[in-house]
Amino acid sequence: MSPPPSRRALLGTGLAGAAVALTGTLPGGTASAQPLRTQWKEDEGQRYSVPGLKKPVRVTVDVWGVPHIFADNVGDLFQAQGFNVARERLFQIDTWRRRGLGRFSEVLGASYVEQDRAARLFLYRGDMAAEWASYGPEAREAATRFVAGINGYIDWLGDHPDALPAEFQKLGYRPARWSPEDVVRIRTHGIGGNLSSQVARARLMSVGGNKASTYFHKLEPDHTVQVPEGLDLSLIPADVLGVYSLATSPMVFADGKLRRMSDGQNVLRESATGSNAWAVAATRTATGRPILAGDPHREDYTLPANRYIAHLSAPGLNIIGAGEPWNPGISMGHNGMVAFGLTNLPAGQADLYVYELDPDDHSRYRYRDRWEKLTTVTEKIAVAGGEPRPAQLSFTRHGPVVKIDEKNHKAYAVRTVWTEPGTSPYLGSLNFQRVKDSREFVEAISRWKTPGSNLVYADTKGDIGWAPGAMIPKRSGRGYDGLLPVPGDGRFEWDGFYDNAQLPTSRNPRPGFFVSANEFNFPPGYPIPTYDWQPAYRKDRIHEVLSQQRGTSIADTLALQNDVKSGVAGQVLPYVKKLRSTDPTTAKALRLLSSYDGVASKDSAAAALFETWMMRFLYPAWAQLLLPKPAADYLVGISIEFDLRVMNDSFVRPDDWFGADGARKRDELLLSTLPKAYTEVASKLGADERAWRWGAMHIHVFMHPLGGPNVGPTERGGSFDTVSVSYFHHLDHPYAEVVGATFKMALDVGAWDNSRVINAPGQSGDQRSKHYKDLQDKWSAGEYFPLLYSEQAIERNGGTRILLQP
C-alpha cells in the first residue's frame, strides 16, 4: 500500500481557510482500523474547534438524524450548516462540485475529460457582482460562511484521514476545498425544462409527420405545433444532446466513465420531474390551523437522497426543512411564521438553436445577413497521472455549442436561463428565510428564477395560497413557442423575461385549499404561453379527497400523500368491464380487472396486471395502430410517462381516431393486448393469480453511485399517475421504480412540533452512520417522524450532541 498523501495533497486546491482540530480525548488513543467517527460514543458528545466562528455553536442531532443547529449569529449559523453537511454528506457534495465545475479528471484520470468539458460549457461565466446581487443582500455572506464550514471539515479530515468516507478511499482521492463562487456558478443540477422534449418532439415529427406531435404530449392550452420555416427536422442528429446529457446526468460511476444518458432517458428525467404540494385553510382542518403538505418528485434511486433536512436557529432566523445539500439555507419547510413547499412549473427555460455553418469555415455561423465567428475559450483540464488536456469550448451569441455536424454544415447550441445572473437552482429560497407572513413571502418570490416552481404557502395568520416563480423567456418570432428547436439566424430571439409579478397567483381560494401537482393551472387565455404541463391525475385525486374531508388532520394528510388510487384506471376500467371473451387467458384477465378498484397497492394482484397491461402492451399497441411504425417505435421508447390522456381521448371518441366502427376497433385493441399482459405477469409471479402482488414486481433500490452498498430492494405500490407517485420504465429494467418522493412533509402551521416528515433512506451519506438507512423501513411503510421545532421537544429526543467552538 502506498504511503498516505501529504496534508497539502489531502486539502486539494481552493481558497485558503482556517484549519479545524478535534478537541477532547479519542477513546483508545491513536486511530485504529475502525473508522474514526464510529469510535465516538454518542452520549459523550463531540467537540470541534472551528476557527472563524465568533461564538460557540450547539448542534443536537435528534434520534432521526436531523441536525438542530443553534448559533448566536447568522454568520456562524451558515458556517455550522456547511460544517455539518460536510460531516454527513461529503462525498455527495464533493462529487456535485466536481461534476459541476468539470474537475473529475484531475482525480480520476483521462476517461473523465469529455464529461469535464461538457460540464464547463454550462458554468455561469457572467458578471459575479450581478450574480451575487440577484439573490439578495444575504446571499454572498451566507455562501461564504457555508463554504468556510465545508472547508473546515475538509481541513479536519486532513489531520484525521481515518475519518475519510469510504468512497474517497475506494476511488483513491481526497476532497478538495471550495470557494463561495462554486455554490452559485454550477447550474447543471437544475431542471432543464423543455430542452429534451423539444428534441424528442422534433425527431418524432420527422418520422411521423406533424400530426405525430399530438401523440407525444397533450398541450395545454390547446395549441398546434408549427415547424419553424427553414428547419429540417430530419437533419437533427440522434445524439444532439449527448454533451448536454453528459453534463447534467446523475453521477453514476461505471466502466471508468460517468453514464451518458440518451435523449429518451433525458425526456424520462425531465418530464417525470414533478411534485405535490397543497395548503388547507384553518376553516377546513380539525385544529383550526392551516396545514401545508409537500413531496417533491425526483430520481429516487440515488443514494443518499437529493434532500437533506436541517434546523437553523439564530437570533432573527429560525427555519427548519429540507434543501439541496450543497446550498445554504432551506428551500422547503417553515420559519415559525410561514410554511412553504413547491412543485415544478414547466417554464420552458431552454431552447435548442440550429445554425447554418459557413461551408468553407466551420468556425463561422450565419446570423441575419452575415457570418459570425464562434466565440472560443480554451481551458486546460488537469488529468490525474497525465499531462493536462486542452478543452476547446465554443459559444454562439445564444449559448454553448453542444454539437457540430460537419457533413451537413450545422451547429447546435443551447440557449438557457442558466447563463443569466441569479439562476443557481433553489438558491432564491434564501429570500424566504426571514419572511413574517404570506404577503412578505410572495414579495420574496420576485427573486426566484430557477427551477420554474409553483410555490405554495400557509402562515400563522391563517392565510394560504400559491404564487409561481420562474424566469420565463419572452420568445419573439413567428410560431416561436418553445416546443421545437429553432434556427439561430436571428428570426427567433428571447426579448427579455417575464417578471414574476406578471404571473397569476391565488390567495385564500374559495374551496379552502389549494393544490399544485404540475398540472395546467394558469387561467384560460393567460398571456404567458407555456404548454408542457403534466396530466392532472394527481391534482384531481388530491382535490377529490380534500373536497370530501371536513376537519382535515395531519394523519389525513399523511394518508393522502401515500394514496395510490390510479386516475388512469378510473378512465380505462369502464371499457374493460363491458368486454367479454371466450379465450381462457383473456377471460381470466377480464375477471381479475372487473373487480379492480383502481388502488395500485403493493399487495394488489389486479394492479400487477393493470400496470403491466398499460405500460408494456396496451399503449405500445395503440401507438403502433395509429402511427407509422418508425414513429410508434420512437414514441414508445423514449418515456416512462406515456401521455395516456391522448389514448383515453381516443377511447372516448373512437370514430375520430380509429375511423368507422371505431368502438369495435377500440375493444379489439383492448382484448388483443390483455392476454399478453396476463401471460407476462404469470411468467413472473406464477400461474396462481391469488399469489400475485404488484409489489413483487414493482421494486425500488437506492443505488450507490459506486455500485454498492445499495439499500433495498423494497416493494412499492403506486404508479406515475398516483398521488404517491412511482414511475417505472417499461423497457429498461421493467417495473423498477426510478422516480418518486423520498422526502415528504406535512406541517401543522403554528403547532410546529406536530409536523411530520420522512427522508429516505436516511439523513447521512456516510455508510458508518446509524442514520445512513435508518429511515428506510419507515418510508417503505408510509410512516413518518416528528419534525421537531421547539427546543424542549428537541432536547427530549436528542441523540448526538456536537459543540463547535471558535
C-alpha positions in Angstrom: 0.0 0.0 0.0 1.4 3.4 -0.9 2.0 5.9 1.9 -0.7 8.4 2.7 -0.6 11.7 0.8 0.8 14.8 2.4 -1.6 17.2 4.2 -1.3 19.6 1.2 -2.4 16.8 -1.1 -5.3 16.0 1.2 -6.6 19.5 1.0 -6.6 19.7 -2.7 -6.9 23.2 -4.3 -9.0 26.2 -3.5 -9.1 29.3 -1.4 -7.2 29.3 1.9 -9.2 28.7 5.0 -8.9 28.0 8.7 -7.9 24.6 9.9 -10.1 22.6 12.2 -9.0 20.5 15.0 -10.9 18.0 17.1 -10.7 18.7 20.8 -11.1 16.2 23.6 -9.7 12.7 24.0 -10.3 10.0 21.5 -11.3 6.7 23.0 -8.5 4.2 22.6 -5.9 6.9 21.9 -4.5 6.6 18.4 -6.5 5.7 15.4 -7.3 2.1 14.9 -8.5 0.1 11.8 -12.1 1.2 12.6 -13.3 4.4 11.0 -12.6 7.2 13.4 -16.1 8.6 13.7 -17.5 5.2 14.7 -15.2 5.2 17.7 -17.1 8.1 19.3 -19.7 7.3 21.9 -22.6 9.5 21.2 -23.6 10.0 24.8 -20.1 11.6 25.4 -20.8 14.2 22.7 -18.4 15.6 20.2 -16.4 18.8 20.3 -14.7 20.5 17.3 -12.6 23.7 17.3 -13.6 25.7 14.2 -11.6 28.8 13.6 -13.7 31.5 12.0 -16.7 31.1 14.4 -17.4 34.1 16.5 -19.2 32.2 19.2 -19.8 28.5 20.1 -22.5 26.7 18.1 -24.6 23.9 19.5 -25.7 21.0 17.3 -28.2 18.5 18.5 -28.8 15.6 16.1 -32.1 14.1 17.1 -32.8 10.4 17.1 -34.0 10.5 13.4 -30.8 12.2 12.2 -32.0 15.8 11.9 -29.4 18.3 13.0 -30.7 21.2 15.0 -28.1 24.0 14.8 -28.2 26.8 17.4 -25.9 29.8 16.9 -25.6 33.3 18.4 -25.4 34.9 15.0 -26.4 34.1 11.4 -22.9 34.0 10.0 -21.9 31.3 12.5 -25.1 29.5 11.7 -24.4 29.2 8.0 -20.8 28.2 8.7 -22.1 25.5 11.1 -24.6 24.3 8.4 -21.7 23.8 6.0 -19.6 22.0 8.5 -22.4 19.7 9.4 -23.4 18.9 5.8 -19.8 18.0 5.1 -19.7 15.8 8.1 -22.8 13.9 6.8 -22.8 14.2 3.0 -19.2 14.9 2.0 -18.9 12.5 -0.9 -22.2 13.7 -2.3 -21.4 17.4 -2.2 -17.8 16.8 -3.4 -19.0 14.9 -6.5 -21.7 17.5 -7.1 -19.0 20.2 -7.1 -16.5 18.2 -9.2 -19.2 17.4 -11.8 -20.5 20.9 -12.0 -17.0 22.5 -12.3 -15.7 19.9 -14.6 -13.0 18.6 -12.3 -13.3 14.8 -12.2 -10.3 14.2 -14.5 -7.9 15.7 -12.0 -8.6 12.9 -9.6 -9.9 10.0 -11.7 -8.0 10.3 -14.9 -8.4 10.9 -18.6 -11.6 8.9 -19.1 -13.4 11.8 -17.5 -12.1 14.6 -19.8 -15.2 14.5 -22.0 -17.5 14.8 -19.1 -15.5 17.7 -17.6 -15.6 19.5 -20.9 -19.3 19.1 -21.1 -19.8 20.5 -17.6 -17.7 23.5 -18.2 -19.8 24.5 -21.2 -22.7 25.2 -18.8 -20.9 27.0 -16.0 -22.1 30.6 -15.3 -19.5 32.9 -16.9 -21.1 36.2 -16.4 -20.5 39.1 -14.0 -20.2 37.8 -10.5 -21.3 41.1 -8.9 -24.6 40.8 -10.8 -24.8 37.2 -9.8 -24.5 37.7 -6.1 -26.8 40.7 -6.2 -29.5 38.7 -7.9 -30.1 36.5 -4.8 -30.4 39.4 -2.4 -28.3 41.0 0.3 -27.6 38.0 2.4 -26.5 35.5 -0.3 -22.8 36.2 -0.6 -22.2 36.2 3.1 -24.3 33.1 3.5 -22.4 31.2 0.8 -19.0 32.4 2.1 -19.7 31.2 5.6 -21.3 28.0 4.4 -18.2 27.2 2.3 -16.0 28.1 5.2 -17.8 25.4 7.2 -17.3 22.8 4.4 -13.6 23.7 4.2 -13.3 23.5 7.9 -14.4 19.9 8.0 -12.2 19.0 5.0 -9.3 20.6 6.8 -10.0 18.5 9.9 -10.0 15.4 7.7 -6.6 16.3 6.5 -5.4 15.7 10.1 -7.7 12.7 10.6 -7.6 10.7 7.4 -9.1 7.6 9.0 -12.4 9.5 9.2 -12.5 10.0 5.4 -15.7 8.5 3.9 -15.2 5.1 2.3 -16.0 6.4 -1.3 -12.9 8.6 -1.3 -10.8 5.7 -0.1 -12.2 3.4 -2.8 -11.6 6.0 -5.6 -8.3 7.0 -4.3 -8.7 10.7 -4.0 -9.3 13.4 -1.3 -12.0 16.1 -1.2 -11.0 19.5 -2.5 -11.7 22.8 -0.8 -14.4 25.1 -2.0 -14.8 28.7 -2.9 -18.0 30.7 -2.4 -18.4 31.0 -6.2 -18.7 27.2 -6.5 -22.1 27.4 -4.8 -23.6 29.7 -7.4 -21.7 29.1 -10.7 -22.9 25.5 -11.1 -26.2 25.1 -12.9 -26.3 21.6 -14.3 -28.1 20.0 -11.3 -31.2 22.1 -12.2 -34.2 21.0 -14.1 -33.6 21.6 -17.8 -37.2 22.3 -18.7 -38.3 21.7 -22.2 -35.0 21.1 -24.0 -35.1 17.3 -24.2 -38.8 17.4 -25.0 -38.1 19.8 -27.9 -35.7 17.3 -29.5 -37.9 14.3 -28.8 -40.9 16.1 -30.4 -38.8 17.1 -33.4 -37.5 13.6 -34.0 -41.0 12.1 -33.6 -42.4 14.6 -36.2 -39.5 13.9 -38.6 -40.5 10.2 -38.8 -44.3 10.5 -38.2 -45.3 13.8 -39.7 -46.5 17.0 -38.0 -49.6 15.2 -36.6 -47.4 12.8 -34.6 -46.7 15.6 -32.1 -50.2 15.3 -30.8 -49.4 11.8 -29.6 -46.3 12.9 -27.8 -47.8 15.2 -25.2 -51.1 16.9 -24.8 -50.6 20.6 -24.9 -52.5 22.9 -22.5 -54.0 25.2 -23.6 -54.8 23.7 -26.9 -52.0 24.5 -29.4 -50.8 23.4 -32.8 -47.0 23.0 -33.1 -45.5 24.7 -36.1 -42.2 23.8 -37.7 -40.1 27.0 -38.0 -39.5 28.0 -41.6 -36.2 26.7 -42.9 -35.8 24.0 -40.2 -35.3 20.4 -41.5 -36.2 18.2 -38.5 -34.8 15.1 -40.2 -31.3 16.6 -40.0 -31.3 16.9 -36.2 -28.8 14.2 -35.1 -29.9 11.5 -32.7 -27.1 12.4 -30.3 -27.6 16.2 -30.5 -28.0 16.4 -26.7 -25.2 14.0 -25.9 -23.0 16.7 -24.5 -25.9 18.2 -22.6 -26.9 14.9 -21.0 -23.3 14.2 -20.1 -23.2 17.5 -18.3 -26.5 17.0 -16.4 -26.9 13.3 -15.9 -26.8 11.8 -12.4 -23.4 10.8 -11.1 -23.1 7.1 -11.7 -19.6 5.6 -12.0 -19.3 2.6 -14.3 -16.6 1.4 -16.6 -14.4 4.4 -15.8 -17.0 6.9 -17.1 -20.0 8.8 -15.9 -23.0 7.3 -17.5 -24.2 9.2 -20.6 -28.0 9.3 -21.0 -29.8 9.0 -24.3 -32.2 11.7 -25.4 -35.0 9.4 -24.4 -33.7 9.0 -20.9 -33.4 12.7 -20.6 -37.1 13.0 -21.6 -37.7 10.4 -18.8 -35.8 12.5 -16.3 -37.3 15.9 -17.2 -40.9 15.0 -18.0 -41.2 12.9 -14.8 -39.8 15.6 -12.5 -42.8 16.9 -10.6 -44.1 17.3 -7.1 -47.2 17.6 -5.0 -47.9 20.5 -2.7 -51.1 21.7 -1.1 -52.3 24.0 1.6 -55.5 23.6 3.6 -57.1 26.6 5.3 -57.8 26.7 9.0 -61.5 26.6 8.4 -61.2 23.1 6.9 -58.8 21.5 9.4 -59.5 19.6 12.7 -57.4 22.0 14.7 -58.4 25.4 13.2 -54.8 25.8 12.0 -53.7 25.6 8.4 -51.8 22.5 7.0 -49.1 22.6 4.4 -48.0 19.4 2.6 -45.3 18.8 0.1 -43.5 15.9 -1.6 -41.1 16.7 -4.4 -40.5 14.0 -7.1 -37.0 13.4 -8.4 -35.0 10.4 -9.4 -35.4 8.5 -6.2 -32.8 5.8 -6.6 -29.9 8.0 -5.8 -28.0 7.3 -2.5 -28.0 9.4 -0.4 -31.2 11.2 -1.3 -31.4 14.6 -3.0 -32.6 16.5 0.0 -31.2 17.0 3.5 -33.2 18.1 6.5 -31.8 20.7 8.9 -32.9 23.1 11.5 -31.1 26.5 11.5 -31.6 28.8 14.5 -30.0 32.1 15.4 -31.3 35.5 16.6 -33.7 36.7 13.8 -33.7 33.4 12.0 -35.3 30.0 13.0 -36.0 27.8 10.0 -36.4 24.1 9.5 -37.0 21.9 6.5 -35.2 20.4 3.5 -32.8 21.8 1.0 -30.2 20.8 -1.6 -27.2 19.6 0.5 -24.8 22.0 -1.4 -26.8 25.1 -0.8 -27.0 27.3 2.3 -30.5 27.7 3.8 -33.7 25.8 3.4 -36.0 25.6 0.3 -39.0 23.7 1.7 -40.2 23.9 5.3 -41.1 26.7 7.7 -39.6 29.5 9.7 -42.1 29.6 12.5 -44.4 32.0 10.8 -44.7 30.8 7.2 -44.7 27.3 5.8 -43.8 26.7 2.1 -43.4 24.0 -0.4 -43.0 23.8 -4.1 -43.7 21.9 -7.3 -42.2 22.1 -10.8 -43.6 24.7 -13.2 -43.0 23.9 -16.9 -41.5 27.3 -17.6 -39.6 26.5 -20.9 -36.3 27.9 -19.8 -34.1 26.4 -22.5 -34.1 26.2 -26.3 -32.0 24.3 -28.9 -30.7 26.6 -31.7 -29.8 25.3 -35.1 -27.2 27.2 -37.2 -26.0 27.1 -40.8 -22.2 26.9 -40.8 -20.0 28.5 -43.4 -19.1 25.5 -45.7 -15.6 26.9 -46.0 -15.1 27.8 -42.4 -17.0 25.9 -39.7 -15.9 28.5 -37.1 -18.5 30.8 -38.6 -22.3 30.6 -38.4 -25.0 32.6 -40.2 -26.7 35.3 -38.2 -29.1 37.5 -40.1 -27.3 38.7 -43.2 -23.7 37.9 -42.1 -21.4 35.3 -40.9 -20.5 35.5 -37.2 -17.5 33.9 -35.6 -17.9 31.3 -32.8 -16.5 32.5 -29.5 -13.9 30.0 -28.3 -12.5 29.5 -24.9 -9.6 27.1 -24.4 -9.2 25.7 -20.9 -6.7 23.1 -19.6 -8.2 20.1 -17.8 -5.9 18.6 -15.3 -5.6 14.8 -15.6 -4.5 12.5 -12.8 -1.4 10.6 -13.9 -1.0 12.5 -17.1 -0.5 15.8 -18.8 -3.3 18.5 -18.8 -5.6 18.2 -21.8 -6.7 21.3 -23.7 -10.5 21.7 -23.9 -12.0 24.0 -26.6 -15.3 25.4 -25.5 -17.3 27.1 -28.3 -20.2 29.5 -27.9 -22.6 31.3 -30.2 -24.3 34.5 -29.3 -27.1 32.3 -27.8 -25.1 29.9 -25.7 -22.8 26.8 -25.6 -22.3 24.7 -28.8 -23.2 21.1 -28.0 -22.9 19.6 -31.5 -21.2 20.3 -34.8 -22.5 18.3 -37.8 -19.6 18.5 -40.2 -21.3 16.7 -43.0 -24.4 18.9 -43.1 -22.7 22.1 -42.1 -24.8 22.6 -39.0 -24.1 23.6 -35.4 -26.3 23.2 -32.4 -26.2 25.4 -29.3 -28.3 25.6 -26.2 -29.8 28.8 -25.0 -30.7 28.6 -21.4 -31.5 30.8 -18.5 -28.6 29.2 -16.7 -26.3 31.8 -18.4 -28.3 34.6 -16.7 -27.4 36.0 -13.3 -29.4 34.6 -10.3 -30.3 31.2 -11.8 -28.5 28.9 -9.4 -31.2 26.3 -8.7 -33.1 26.8 -5.4 -30.8 29.5 -4.1 -33.6 32.0 -4.4 -35.0 30.4 -1.3 -32.6 32.5 0.8 -35.1 35.3 0.5 -37.8 33.2 2.2 -35.8 32.6 5.4 -37.0 35.7 7.4 -40.4 36.5 5.9 -43.0 37.2 8.6 -46.2 36.4 6.7 -47.6 35.2 3.4 -47.5 38.7 1.8 -43.8 39.0 2.5 -43.3 35.5 1.2 -45.0 36.4 -2.1 -42.8 39.5 -2.4 -39.7 37.4 -1.8 -40.6 35.2 -4.7 -39.7 38.1 -7.0 -36.1 36.9 -6.8 -36.9 33.3 -7.6 -35.7 32.3 -11.1 -34.9 28.5 -11.3 -36.2 26.0 -11.4 -39.6 27.2 -12.5 -41.8 26.5 -9.5 -45.2 26.7 -8.0 -44.7 28.0 -4.5 -47.5 27.0 -2.1 -47.7 28.7 1.3 -49.6 28.9 4.6 -48.9 31.2 7.5 -49.8 31.5 11.2 -52.3 34.3 10.4 -54.4 31.7 8.6 -53.6 32.7 5.0 -52.9 30.1 2.4 -52.1 30.4 -1.3 -49.9 29.9 -4.4 -47.5 32.1 -6.3 -45.3 30.8 -9.1 -41.7 31.9 -9.6 -39.8 31.4 -12.8 -37.5 33.1 -15.3 -39.7 32.7 -18.4 -38.3 34.0 -21.7 -40.3 36.3 -23.9 -40.0 34.5 -27.2 -40.1 36.7 -30.3 -40.6 35.1 -33.8 -43.3 33.7 -35.9 -44.6 30.4 -34.3 -41.8 30.5 -31.7 -43.4 28.6 -28.8 -40.6 26.8 -27.2 -41.8 23.4 -28.3 -39.3 22.7 -31.1 -35.7 23.7 -31.9 -35.4 26.9 -33.9 -33.0 28.3 -36.4 -30.3 30.5 -34.8 -30.3 33.0 -37.7 -31.8 35.9 -35.8 -35.5 35.3 -36.6 -36.2 33.7 -33.2 -34.9 35.5 -30.2 -35.5 36.0 -26.5 -36.8 39.5 -25.9 -36.2 39.7 -22.2 -38.1 37.8 -19.5 -41.5 38.0 -17.8 -41.4 39.4 -14.3 -42.8 37.1 -11.6 -45.3 39.8 -10.7 -46.9 39.2 -14.1 -47.7 35.5 -13.2 -51.1 34.5 -11.8 -51.5 33.9 -8.1 -54.1 32.6 -5.7 -54.7 33.8 -2.1 -57.2 32.2 0.2 -59.0 30.3 -2.6 -62.7 29.7 -2.2 -62.6 25.9 -1.7 -60.5 26.4 1.4 -57.5 24.7 -0.1 -55.0 25.0 -2.9 -53.4 22.1 -4.8 -50.4 22.1 -7.1 -49.3 18.9 -8.8 -47.7 20.2 -12.0 -51.0 20.4 -13.8 -52.1 23.3 -16.1 -53.0 25.9 -13.5 -52.8 29.2 -15.4 -56.2 30.9 -16.1 -57.7 30.4 -19.6 -56.3 32.9 -22.1 -53.4 34.0 -19.8 -50.9 35.9 -22.0 -47.8 34.0 -20.9 -47.5 30.9 -23.0 -46.3 27.6 -21.5 -47.7 24.3 -22.7 -45.9 21.2 -21.5 -47.9 20.6 -18.3 -48.2 17.2 -16.7 -51.6 15.3 -16.6 -53.9 16.3 -13.8 -54.4 12.8 -12.4 -52.6 13.6 -9.1 -54.2 17.0 -8.7 -57.6 15.6 -9.4 -57.2 12.9 -6.8 -55.9 15.3 -4.1 -58.8 17.7 -4.9 -61.3 14.9 -4.7 -60.1 13.7 -1.3 -59.8 17.2 0.2 -63.2 18.2 -1.1 -64.8 15.2 0.8 -63.0 15.9 4.1 -64.2 18.1 6.9 -61.7 18.6 9.7 -58.6 17.5 7.8 -55.9 16.3 10.2 -52.2 15.7 9.9 -53.0 12.0 9.8 -55.3 12.6 6.9 -52.6 14.5 5.1 -50.1 11.6 5.5 -52.6 9.1 4.2 -53.3 11.3 1.2 -49.5 11.6 0.4 -49.4 7.8 0.4 -52.6 7.4 -1.7 -52.2 5.1 -4.7 -55.6 5.4 -6.4 -55.0 5.4 -10.1 -56.7 8.0 -12.2 -55.9 6.2 -15.4 -57.6 3.1 -14.1 -60.7 5.1 -13.4 -60.8 6.1 -17.1 -60.0 2.7 -18.7 -61.7 0.2 -16.5 -65.3 1.1 -17.5 -64.5 -0.1 -21.1 -62.9 -3.3 -19.7 -65.9 -4.2 -17.6 -68.1 -4.3 -20.7 -65.9 -6.7 -22.6 -66.4 -10.5 -22.9 -64.1 -13.2 -24.3 -64.2 -17.0 -24.8 -60.4 -17.1 -24.8 -59.4 -18.6 -21.4 -56.5 -16.3 -20.7 -58.4 -13.2 -21.8 -61.4 -14.3 -19.7 -59.2 -14.6 -16.6 -57.7 -11.2 -17.2 -61.2 -9.6 -17.6 -62.4 -11.3 -14.5 -59.5 -10.0 -12.4 -59.8 -6.5 -13.7 -63.6 -6.4 -13.4 -63.3 -6.2 -9.6 -60.3 -3.9 -9.6 -60.9 -0.7 -7.6 -58.0 1.1 -9.2 -56.0 1.2 -5.9 -52.4 0.3 -7.0 -51.3 -1.1 -3.7 -48.3 -3.3 -3.5 -50.5 -6.2 -2.4 -52.8 -6.0 -5.3 -52.9 -8.7 -8.0 -55.1 -6.6 -10.2 -52.6 -3.7 -10.1 -49.9 -6.0 -11.2 -51.9 -6.9 -14.3 -53.2 -3.4 -15.0 -49.9 -1.6 -14.8 -48.2 -4.3 -16.9 -51.0 -4.0 -19.5 -51.0 -0.3 -19.7 -47.2 0.3 -20.0 -46.0 -2.8 -21.7 -48.8 -3.8 -24.1 -51.8 -1.5 -24.4 -50.1 1.8 -25.1 -47.4 0.4 -27.4 -50.1 -1.4 -29.4 -52.2 1.7 -29.5 -49.3 3.7 -30.9 -48.5 1.1 -33.5 -52.1 1.1 -34.6 -52.3 4.8 -35.2 -48.7 5.9 -36.1 -46.2 4.8 -38.8 -44.0 2.1 -37.3 -40.9 4.3 -37.0 -42.8 7.0 -35.2 -44.5 4.5 -32.9 -41.2 2.7 -32.1 -39.6 6.0 -31.2 -42.6 7.3 -29.1 -42.8 4.1 -27.1 -39.1 4.0 -26.5 -38.5 7.5 -25.1 -40.5 7.9 -22.0 -41.8 6.5 -18.7 -44.7 8.9 -18.8 -46.8 8.0 -21.8 -49.4 10.7 -22.1 -52.4 8.4 -21.5 -54.7 11.5 -21.8 -54.3 11.2 -25.6 -55.1 7.5 -25.6 -58.1 8.0 -23.3 -59.4 10.7 -25.7 -59.3 8.1 -28.5 -61.3 5.7 -26.4 -63.9 8.4 -25.7 -64.2 9.4 -29.4 -63.2 6.2 -31.2 -64.6 7.1 -34.6 -62.5 10.3 -34.7 -59.3 8.3 -34.0 -59.9 4.7 -35.3 -62.3 5.5 -38.2 -65.6 3.9 -39.0 -66.7 1.4 -36.4 -64.2 2.9 -34.0 -65.7 1.4 -30.8 -65.3 -2.1 -32.2 -61.6 -1.4 -33.1 -61.0 0.1 -29.7 -62.5 -3.0 -28.0 -60.4 -5.3 -30.2 -57.3 -3.4 -29.2 -58.2 -3.9 -25.5 -58.9 -7.6 -26.0 -55.9 -8.4 -28.1 -53.4 -6.9 -25.6 -54.9 -8.2 -22.3 -53.9 -11.8 -22.6 -50.3 -10.8 -23.4 -50.2 -8.8 -20.2 -51.7 -11.7 -18.2 -49.2 -14.1 -19.6 -46.3 -11.8 -18.7 -47.4 -11.4 -15.1 -47.9 -15.2 -14.8 -44.4 -15.7 -16.1 -43.0 -13.5 -13.3 -45.3 -14.3 -10.4 -46.6 -17.8 -11.2 -49.8 -19.3 -12.6 -51.8 -18.8 -9.4 -53.1 -15.2 -9.6 -54.1 -15.3 -6.0 -50.4 -15.1 -5.2 -49.8 -12.1 -7.4 -48.7 -8.9 -5.8 -47.8 -5.6 -7.6 -45.0 -5.0 -5.1 -43.3 -8.3 -6.0 -42.7 -6.8 -9.5 -42.5 -3.2 -8.7 -39.4 -2.8 -6.6 -37.2 0.1 -5.5 -33.5 0.1 -4.8 -31.4 3.1 -3.6 -28.4 2.8 -5.9 -25.0 3.8 -4.6 -23.0 5.7 -7.3 -20.1 3.3 -6.9 -22.3 0.2 -7.3 -22.8 -0.5 -3.6 -23.6 -1.0 -0.9 -27.2 -0.3 -2.1 -30.3 0.0 0.1 -33.2 -2.3 -0.8 -34.9 -3.8 -2.6 -38.2 -2.5 -1.3 -41.6 -3.4 -2.6 -43.6 -0.4 -3.8 -47.2 0.4 -4.8 -48.4 3.2 -7.0 -47.7 4.3 -10.5 -46.9 7.5 -12.5 -50.5 8.8 -12.0 -51.0 8.2 -8.3 -50.5 10.8 -5.6 -47.8 8.6 -4.1 -46.0 8.8 -7.4 -43.9 5.8 -8.6 -42.5 6.0 -12.1 -41.0 2.9 -13.7 -39.5 2.3 -17.2 -41.4 -0.2 -19.3 -38.3 -1.3 -21.3 -35.2 -0.6 -19.2 -35.3 -2.9 -16.1 -39.1 -3.2 -16.3 -41.2 -2.3 -13.2 -38.3 -0.9 -11.1 -39.2 2.5 -9.6 -36.9 5.2 -10.8 -38.8 8.5 -9.9 -40.7 9.1 -6.7 -40.8 11.0 -3.4 -38.2 10.2 -0.8 -38.8 13.4 1.1 -42.3 14.2 2.3 -43.6 16.7 4.8 -46.9 17.7 6.5 -46.7 20.8 8.5 -49.1 21.8 11.3 -48.9 25.6 10.9 -48.5 27.2 14.4 -48.2 23.9 16.3 -45.0 23.0 14.6 -43.9 20.1 16.8 -46.9 18.2 15.4 -45.5 18.3 11.9 -44.3 15.1 10.3 -41.6 14.3 7.7 -39.7 11.5 6.1 -36.4 11.5 4.2 -35.3 8.1 2.9 -33.2 6.1 3.2 -31.6 8.2 5.9 -30.1 11.6 6.6 -26.5 10.6 6.4 -24.5 9.7 3.4 -21.8 8.1 5.5 -22.0 4.3 5.4 -20.7 4.1 9.0 -23.5 6.3 10.4 -26.6 4.8 12.1 -28.5 7.4 10.1 -27.4 6.0 6.7 -30.5 3.9 6.2 -32.5 4.1 9.5 -35.5 5.7 7.8 -35.8 3.2 5.0 -38.3 0.9 6.8 -40.5 3.9 7.8 -40.5 5.2 4.2 -41.4 1.8 2.8 -44.3 1.5 5.3 -45.6 5.0 4.6 -44.6 6.2 8.0 -43.0 9.5 9.2 -41.3 11.0 12.2 -41.8 14.3 14.0 -40.2 17.4 12.6 -39.4 19.0 15.9 -39.0 22.7 16.3 -39.2 23.7 20.0 -36.0 23.3 22.0 -37.9 21.4 24.7 -39.0 18.7 22.2 -35.6 18.6 20.6 -33.9 18.0 23.9 -36.3 15.2 24.8 -35.4 13.5 21.5 -31.7 14.4 21.2 -29.3 11.7 20.1 -25.9 13.1 19.3 -24.7 16.5 20.8 -22.0 18.4 19.0 -20.3 21.6 20.1 -18.4 23.7 17.6 -16.1 26.2 19.3 -14.1 29.2 17.9 
